[in-house]
Amino acid sequence: CAQAQHELWGVLGVADVQLMIERGRDDCVRMRELMWKYRDLPMDLADAALVRVAEREHIRRVFTIDRRDFEIYRPYRLGRFEILL
């Protein structure tokens, strides 16, 4: 899985892929760091994007059915997520 994640970032670096993130705020860099940090789960791109947006917007409360992973993720300076469901 770590190899697949590495290859995904290679594609994102050269392809015209539009993501719902802000490149000017270094979101891609942080998402890549998060995916590396949680590579043993592994963390997918969607989760990395959600965690990054939560960090940037200071959001601790999330609605997800992916309780297992989101109980593990720790957004920078926010501590644990408060999971609604």
C-alpha positions in Angstrom: 0.0 0.0 0.0 2.8 2.4 0.7 4.1 1.9 -2.8 0.7 2.6 -4.2 0.5 5.8 -2.2 3.9 6.9 -3.4 2.8 6.3 -7.1 -0.4 8.2 -6.5 1.6 11.3 -5.5 3.7 10.9 -8.6 0.5 11.0 -10.7 -0.8 14.0 -8.8 2.5 15.8 -9.4 2.2 15.6 -13.2 -1.5 15.1 -14.0 -4.1 17.8 -14.3 -6.0 16.6 -11.3 -8.4 19.0 -9.5 -8.8 18.4 -5.8 -11.0 20.3 -3.3 -8.0 21.6 -1.5 -6.0 24.8 -1.6 -2.6 24.4 -3.1 -1.5 27.8 -2.1 -1.8 26.8 1.6 0.5 23.7 1.1 -2.4 21.3 1.5 -0.8 18.7 -0.8 2.4 18.8 1.2 0.5 18.2 4.4 -1.7 15.5 3.0 1.3 13.6 1.8 2.9 13.9 5.3 -0.3 12.6 6.9 -0.5 9.7 4.5 3.1 8.8 5.3 2.5 9.2 9.1 -0.5 6.9 9.0 0.8 4.6 6.3 0.3 1.5 8.5 -3.5 1.9 8.4 -3.1 3.0 5.5 -4.6 6.5 5.2 -6.2 7.1 1.8 -6.3 10.4 -0.1 -9.9 11.2 0.9 -9.1 10.8 4.6 -5.9 12.9 4.2 -7.9 15.7 2.6 -10.5 15.6 5.4 -7.9 15.7 8.1 -6.0 18.5 6.4 -9.2 20.6 6.0 -10.0 20.0 9.6 -6.5 21.2 10.6 -6.7 24.3 8.5 -10.2 25.2 9.5 -9.8 24.1 13.2 -12.6 21.6 13.0 -12.7 18.9 15.6 -16.2 17.6 15.2 -16.7 15.2 12.2 -19.5 13.0 11.0 -18.2 9.8 9.6 -18.9 6.0 9.6 -15.1 5.5 9.4 -14.9 5.5 13.2 -11.9 3.1 13.3 -9.6 5.4 11.4 -10.8 8.7 12.7 -10.4 7.6 16.3 -6.7 7.2 15.4 -6.1 10.4 13.4 -4.8 13.4 15.4 -5.2 16.7 13.5 -2.3 19.0 14.3 -3.0 21.1 17.4 -6.6 19.8 17.7 -6.1 16.5 19.6 -8.7 13.8 18.9 -11.7 14.2 16.6 -15.1 14.3 18.2 -17.0 11.8 16.0 -20.7 12.3 15.5 -22.8 9.2 14.8 
